[in-house]
Amino acid sequence: MDKTKLKSLLIAPDMTIKQAMKQLSDGGGKILFVVDKNEKLIGTVTDGDIRRGIIKGYGFSERIESLMKREFLSIKVDMQDKEEYVKSLILKTKIEQIPVLDGNGIIVDVILWTDILAGKKQLRANKLHSNRIVIMAGGKGTRLDPFTKIFPKALIPIGNKPVIEIIMERFFQYGFHKFIYTLNYKKEYLKLFLKENNFPYCIDWVEEEDYLGTAGSLALLRDKITETFFVVNCDSLLDIDFQEILNWHKEHKAAMTIVGCHNEVKIPFGVLQLSDGRLEKILEKPAHDVIINTGVYVMESHIISYISEGSQIDMNKLIDIVAKKEKISVFPIYGGWFDIGQWDEYKKSIGKLGCLENE
């Protein structure tokens, strides 16, 4: 590994969780190596460690050393038969990055599983899953006028592909190949697109007679879905391992899991902080860290029973109903979410998405 790439994987123990999240997102990796001032390896932190920490209530401003694992696998730089040993280690532990240390414990290299097993991650999973992916594509997409005066929102182009094609490709990469669309607005365009393209997926759809809100159309799937399923807004793109989300949902024994993305909300004004009617201090253009709903969910099939057929209900209302009776978990991510449902976000995202699709 070249020195620049190696440096991007190193982090100091006093860096904040938020800084670590940004470094992981910028580097596109899943692990950082925590080193002291002499670059001696003292711990590791993965995206999963951060995710679990956030769920447990760790703040974004807390030091990363509070989350890091102090026990880790490594090899010595002068080790004999290094390649064969690392290959067996990766196959046994499923760890994708193995640090290489010198005699002083200083990290001098990182061996990636792609270096040993030769090649990039395959675009298709070996195992196909039976879980269905429901793509909500019935909305009018008024925030994308005038485009949606002509085409449905689900066909908005990202490069030379409509957004729903990219959504299906990303799920298929992790073995999910059964898709159901909920249709309404300009549905004939969508049906024509899905029929004419020779996709290697199982594709079905249901049609709303009236607008049923952002969750009401799920009631039309009562006889079609009998196991855990995903629900995805057609304007929400995630660059993430969907198998990992499903595993999280099962591990937490949740009725529903919401995928939430970290976002920094900046207030462009000075905020007055009061105490007993008197000014205590002024915060100049403060920033707040929040977790935003991405519009991607995992649900158990019985969730559909909470929706009366033909009734109009939005997703936030359905979430409120379920939360009062059952467990809802949150799968937090940082970066890798693109909301293309409004022009400003679409224009900001289009360049990044183009780069990802060309990789």
N, C-alpha and C positions, 0 to 999 in steps of 0.2 A: 504494500500500500504506500502511495506517495505521501510525503510529509504534510502537504496541504490537507489532504483528506484525513490523515491521522489527527492533525491538530483540530479539525472540525468535530472530532469525536471526544475530545477531552474537555472536562469541565471542572472548575474549582468547587470545593465543598461549600463555600459561602455564597455561591450563586443561588438565586431564587428559583423556586419551582417554575415561575413564569418565564424566566430567562432560559431555563433548561427546555421548556416546551418549545420556545422559539428556535432554539438551536437544533432540536430534533426535527422540527418542521422544515427548517431551512436546509438541513442536510439530507432529508428524506429517509433517515434511518430509524431504527427502533431501539437503539441503545446508546448510552453515553458512558464514558469511563471517567470516574471521579479520581483526580490526582492531586497530590499536594504541590507545594511550590517548586519542588524538584522533579515533578512529573512522575513521582512514584505512585503506582496504582494503589488506591485505598478502598475502592468500592465501585459498584456499577449501578446504573439506574436505567430502567427500560420504560417504554411508553406505558406498559401495563402497570409498573410500579407507581407512576405518576397518576394514572387513572384510578387505581385503588386508593391512593392517598387523597385525591380530591373527593372521592365518595365518602371517605372517613372523616372529612372535614378539615383537611389541611388547607391553609390559605395560600394564595398564589405568591405571597411575599415571603413565605417561609423558606429557610435554607434547604438546599437539595440534600444536604447530609442527613436530614431528618427522615428521608425516604430511602436513601441508598442502601444497597445490600453490601455488607462488609465481607461476605464470603463469596468467592467467585472461582471459576475455572480459568486456568491460564497454563501456558507452557513456557519453558526456558528457551532463550534464543539459540543456545548451543546444543539443543536436544537432538539425539540421533533418531533417524527414521521419523522425522517430524511430520511429514505429509501423511503417512499411513496412520499415525497415531491420531492426528487431528481429524482425519476422515472418519475413523471409528468413533471418536468422541462426539462428532457432530451427528452421526447417524444414531448414536445411543441416546444423547441428551436432547436432540433437536435444537440445540443452541446454534445460532447462525453466525456468531462472531466470537473468535477466540483470541484474547490478547496475548502478545508475545512479550516476555519480560527479560531484562538483562539480570546480571548477578545482584544488582542493587534494588531490584523490584521496579525499575523504571520501565514504562511501557515504550517499546521501540517499534512495534508493528501490531497489526490486527489482521488475522487470517479470516477471510470470509468464506462461507460455505460454497459460494459460487467459484472461488479460487480452487477449491478442492474437488468439487463435483463437476466443474467445467460447464459453464453455460448459465444463461439467465433463467429466472423463474419461468416456467411454462405458462402460456396464456390460457390453458385450459386445465381444470383440475382433473385428477385421475378418477375421482368419485363424483357421481352425479347425485344431487340431493332431491328428495321428493317435495321439499317445502316450496310452497308457491310464493311468488312475488306479485303483490297487487300494486299496480301502477295507477294512481288516481289521475285520470286524464280527461275529466269531464268539465272542468272549469272554463270560464270565458277568458281568463287571462287579461283582464281589463288594464292591468298595470303595464302591459306590453303593447298597448295601442301605439301606432296603427297596424303593427304586424298581425295582431290577432283579429283584426277586422277581416283578414283574408285567410289565414291559416290558424289551426288550433295551436295553443301554446306548446303542446307536446312535440310539435314538428319544428320548433325554432332551431336553426342550424348552429352547430358548433364545428367550425371548419366546413368539411363537406358531408357531415352527418347530422341528422336531427338528434335532439337531446335524448329521446327515448331509445334510440339505437345504442348510444353510448352507455346509458343506464343498463340495458340488457347485456352488453358486452362485459361490463364490469362485474355484474353478478355471475355471468357465465364463467368468468375467469376462476371463480371459487366454487364452481360446480352447481350453481343454481340455474335451472333452465326452464322452469315452468312459470309462465307469466299470465296474469289475468289483468285486463284493462277495464276500468270503469269509464264509460263513454257517455257523452251528451253533446256538448257544443261542437259543431262541425265534425260530428262523428264519422261521416262518410269519408272524409279525407283520411282519417286515421285507419279506418277499416281497409281502405284501398291500399294504403302504405303497408300495413301488416300482411295483407294477402299477397301483394305483388312481389315482395322481397322474400327470397328463399332463405329465411333464417333457420339456423339449426336448433330452434327452441320449440317448446310446446306453448302455443299462444292461444288464448281464449279471451272473450270479453263479455261484459254485461252492459246493458244500456239503460240509463235513467229515462223515465218518462217526464219527470219534472226535476228541477234542481234540488238536490237533497243535502246541500251543504258539503263541508269538506270531509265528513265521515258517513253520512247517511247512506251512500251507495254500497257500503260494506254489507248492509242487510240483504242485498241482492245475491250475496255469495253464500248464503246460509246452507245451501245444499251442495256447494262446490268445494268447500274447505273443511277438512276434518282434523288438521294437525297444525302445528306452529307455522305461522306465515309472516312475511314481511309486508309492510305497507310503505309505499314510496310516493312522495309528490313528484309529478312529472317535471318539475322545474328545480329539483334538488339533486345535485351530483355529489357523490362521496368518492374519494380516492382512499379506500380502506378495505381491509380484509373482512368480508361479510360473514365468513365462517367464524371469525373471532367474536363478532357481535352475537351470533346465534349461541355460541358456547357460553358467553357471558350471561345471556338471558337464561339459559338452562341452569347454570351454576347458581344464579341468584334466585331460582325458583319463582320467577316473576310471572304475573299474568300479562304484563306489557312491559316492554323496554323502549325508552325514548333515546334516540341518539342525539346528544347535545354537543354543541361546539363552543369552545371558549371564544369569547370576543371581548375586546376592549372598547368600552363606550366612553368617548371623550365629550365632556361638556364644554362648549366653546365660550363659557362665561365664568366670571368669578362667582363662586358659591358662598353665600353667607351662612356661617354656622352660629346658631343662636343658643343662648342659655338664659332662661328666665326673662326673655324679651330683650336681652342685651347682646350685642355682637361679641362673640367669643374669639372668632378668627375668621379670616377670609381665605378660601381655597381657590387659587387661581387656576382655572381651566383643569379641574381634576379629571382623572380617568378612573373608571370603575370596571372591574373584571366580572363578567357574567357568563353564564352558560346558556346558549340560545338553542331553541328547538330547531333541528334541521329539517323536520318533516319526513324523517325516516324512522320507522318503528318495527319492533317485533311483537307479535301478539299471539296468544293462545286462541284456538278456534272458538272457544266459548264466549270470547269477547263480543262476537257478533250478536249473541243473544241479548245484549244490552240495548240493541238498536231495534226499534219497531219498524217493520217494513213499510216503506212509503213515507216515513217521517223525516223531516229536515233536521239535521243535527251537525254541528261543527265538531272538529276533532278536539278542541279544548274542552268542550262540554262533555264529550265521551270520556276524556281523560279524568275529568272531575268526578264523574259517576263511578268509574272503575276504582279510582284512588280511595274512595270512601269505603270500599268493600274488599279490595285485594291489593297485593303488592305491585307497585310500579317501580322499576329500576331505571337508572340513567346510565348510559354508556357514554362517558365524556371523551371527546376528541379535541385536538388542537390543530387547526389547519386541515387542508384536504377536503373542505366543504365549499361548494360553489352554488350560490343561490342565483339562478338566472331568471327569476320571476319578475324582475323589474329592470328597467333599462340601465340605471346607474350601475347596479351590481353585475348585470350582463356584460356591459362594456368593460368593467374592471376585470371580470373573470375570463373574458374570451381569449386574451393573450396567454394567460397561465394555462388554460385548458388546452389551447392549441399546442403548447409545448409538451404537455403531458401526453396528448394523443400521438405526438410524433416520436416519442421516446421508443 
